[in-house]
C-alpha cells in the first residue's frame, strides 16, 4: 500500500519537473529569440548607415555638391536617423543603395558576432514592386523565415528595404549569439 503512494508521488513529482522544464525552455527560447532579433536589427541599421557613409564619401560627388549637415536630436531613434540620411543622399542625387555593398558590410558585422548565414535583401517601391534583390548563401530562400524586417528608406518617393533570414538558421544562431 505504501509503495502505491510512493509511486504516485514520484510520478507527480516527475510530471511537475517536466512541466517546469518545458516552461523554462520555452521562456528561455523567447528571451534569446528577442535578443537575436534585437542584435540583427541593430546590425541591419548599422550596415545601412555604413553603406550610406560610403556613398556620401564619393570624391566626385562630394566636390560637385554642397556640403550637407545632418542634425541629430538625442531622442531620435536609429530608424529615423537612417531615413534622414537616405533622404539627404537621394535629394543630392547620390546613387541608390548598393545591395552588394550593404551585404558586404552586413556580413562583416555579422562575422564579428557569429558565423555567416544565408539572407536576402529586397528593395521595393511603395506599391510592393521589387526594384532590386540580393541573396547571400542559399539562393532558394523559401517563404518560411526566422527573421524578417522591413525598413522605409525615405519618405519622398518611398522605397523599402527588407532583410530576410531563413528559419533553418535561426535556432542555431540564437544559441551562437547568446
BATORDREN-274630 format. One record per residue (C-alpha): residue in three letters; x, y, z. Coordinates in steps of 0.1 Angstrom, whole numbers. Each point is the difference from the previous one (the first is absolute). Example, Ala and Ser with C-alpha at 12.3 -4.5 7.8 and 13.67 -1.06 7.14 Angstrom:
% residues 2
[ALA; [123; -45; 78]]
[SER; [14; 34; -7]]
//
This chain:
% residues 178
[UNK; [0; 0; 0]]
[UNK; [28; 24; 9]]
[UNK; [18; -7; -33]]
[UNK; [-31; 10; -19]]
[UNK; [0; 34; 16]]
[UNK; [37; 4; -5]]
[UNK; [-3; -8; -37]]
[UNK; [-29; 25; -4]]
[UNK; [21; 27; 17]]
[UNK; [30; -9; -21]]
[UNK; [-21; 2; -32]]
[UNK; [-15; 34; 10]]
[UNK; [35; 13; 9]]
[UNK; [14; -11; -33]]
[UNK; [-29; 15; -19]]
[UNK; [4; 33; 18]]
[UNK; [37; 0; -8]]
[UNK; [-7; -6; -36]]
[UNK; [-26; 28; -2]]
[UNK; [23; 24; 18]]
[UNK; [29; -9; -23]]
[UNK; [-23; 5; -30]]
[UNK; [-11; 34; 12]]
[UNK; [37; 10; 8]]
[UNK; [11; -11; -35]]
[UNK; [-29; 19; -17]]
[UNK; [7; 32; 20]]
[UNK; [38; -3; -7]]
[UNK; [-7; -5; -37]]
[UNK; [-22; 31; -1]]
[UNK; [26; 22; 18]]
[UNK; [28; -12; -22]]
[UNK; [-22; 5; -31]]
[UNK; [-7; 36; 10]]
[UNK; [37; 6; 6]]
[UNK; [8; -15; -35]]
[UNK; [-26; 22; -16]]
[UNK; [14; 31; 18]]
[UNK; [36; -8; -10]]
[UNK; [-8; -7; -37]]
[UNK; [-22; 31; -2]]
[UNK; [29; 21; 14]]
[UNK; [24; -15; -24]]
[UNK; [-24; 6; -29]]
[UNK; [-4; 37; 9]]
[UNK; [37; 4; 6]]
[UNK; [8; -16; -34]]
[UNK; [-24; 24; -17]]
[UNK; [17; 30; 16]]
[UNK; [35; -12; -9]]
[UNK; [-11; -6; -36]]
[UNK; [-15; 35; -1]]
[UNK; [33; 14; 14]]
[UNK; [19; -18; -28]]
[UNK; [-23; 15; -26]]
[UNK; [4; 35; 15]]
[UNK; [38; -3; 0]]
[UNK; [1; -2; -38]]
[UNK; [26; 27; -9]]
[UNK; [-15; 8; -34]]
[UNK; [-35; 7; 15]]
[UNK; [14; 18; 30]]
[UNK; [18; 26; -21]]
[UNK; [-31; 8; -21]]
[UNK; [-25; 1; 28]]
[UNK; [-3; 25; 29]]
[UNK; [9; -14; 34]]
[UNK; [-31; -11; 19]]
[UNK; [-1; -2; 37]]
[UNK; [-24; -24; 17]]
[UNK; [-12; 11; 35]]
[UNK; [-7; -29; 23]]
[UNK; [-22; 5; 31]]
[UNK; [8; -23; 29]]
[UNK; [-35; -14; 1]]
[UNK; [0; -11; -37]]
[UNK; [1; -37; -5]]
[UNK; [23; -18; -24]]
[UNK; [-28; -5; -25]]
[UNK; [-8; 37; -2]]
[UNK; [36; 9; -3]]
[UNK; [6; -26; -28]]
[UNK; [-31; 13; -19]]
[UNK; [13; 36; 3]]
[UNK; [34; -10; -14]]
[UNK; [-16; -19; -29]]
[UNK; [-22; 29; -9]]
[UNK; [30; 25; 1]]
[UNK; [20; -23; -23]]
[UNK; [-31; -5; -23]]
[UNK; [-6; 38; -3]]
[UNK; [37; 6; -7]]
[UNK; [-2; -25; -29]]
[UNK; [23; -26; 15]]
[UNK; [-3; -35; -14]]
[UNK; [-26; -23; 16]]
[UNK; [7; -25; 26]]
[UNK; [25; -26; -12]]
[UNK; [-12; -34; 12]]
[UNK; [34; -16; -7]]
[UNK; [18; 25; 22]]
[UNK; [-28; -2; 26]]
[UNK; [4; -38; 0]]
[UNK; [38; 2; 3]]
[UNK; [-3; 24; 30]]
[UNK; [-28; -21; 16]]
[UNK; [21; -32; -4]]
[UNK; [30; 17; 16]]
[UNK; [-20; 11; 30]]
[UNK; [-17; -34; 4]]
[UNK; [33; -17; -3]]
[UNK; [12; 19; 30]]
[UNK; [-28; -14; 22]]
[UNK; [-7; -35; -16]]
[UNK; [4; -20; -31]]
[UNK; [-13; 11; -34]]
[UNK; [-35; -12; -10]]
[UNK; [-23; 2; -30]]
[UNK; [-21; 31; -3]]
[UNK; [-15; 23; -27]]
[UNK; [-5; 37; -5]]
[UNK; [-29; 13; -21]]
[UNK; [-7; 36; -9]]
[UNK; [-37; 6; -9]]
[UNK; [-19; 31; -10]]
[UNK; [-31; 13; 18]]
[UNK; [-22; -24; -20]]
[UNK; [20; -30; 10]]
[UNK; [17; -5; -34]]
[UNK; [36; -14; 3]]
[UNK; [26; 24; -13]]
[UNK; [31; -19; 12]]
[UNK; [7; -33; 17]]
[UNK; [33; -14; 13]]
[UNK; [3; -34; 16]]
[UNK; [30; -13; 20]]
[UNK; [5; -37; 5]]
[UNK; [-29; -23; -8]]
[UNK; [-17; 14; -31]]
[UNK; [-31; -20; 6]]
[UNK; [-15; 19; 29]]
[UNK; [-35; -12; 8]]
[UNK; [-29; 19; 14]]
[UNK; [7; -13; 35]]
[UNK; [23; 24; 17]]
[UNK; [14; 3; 35]]
[UNK; [6; 37; -3]]
[UNK; [-14; 27; -23]]
[UNK; [2; 37; 4]]
[UNK; [-11; 27; -24]]
[UNK; [13; 36; 3]]
[UNK; [-12; 30; -18]]
[UNK; [30; 16; -17]]
[UNK; [-15; 35; -6]]
[UNK; [-33; 19; 0]]
[UNK; [4; 17; -34]]
[UNK; [-5; -26; -28]]
[UNK; [-4; -27; 27]]
[UNK; [22; -31; -2]]
[UNK; [2; -28; 25]]
[UNK; [28; -25; 7]]
[UNK; [-7; -34; 14]]
[UNK; [25; -24; 17]]
[UNK; [-11; -36; 1]]
[UNK; [18; -28; 18]]
[UNK; [-13; -36; -5]]
[UNK; [-14; -18; 30]]
[UNK; [24; -29; -2]]
[UNK; [29; 22; 11]]
[UNK; [-18; 18; 28]]
[UNK; [1; -27; 26]]
[UNK; [37; -7; -4]]
[UNK; [9; 37; 0]]
[UNK; [-21; 7; 31]]
[UNK; [23; -24; 18]]
[UNK; [32; 14; -16]]
[UNK; [-9; 37; 7]]
[UNK; [-10; -6; 36]]
//
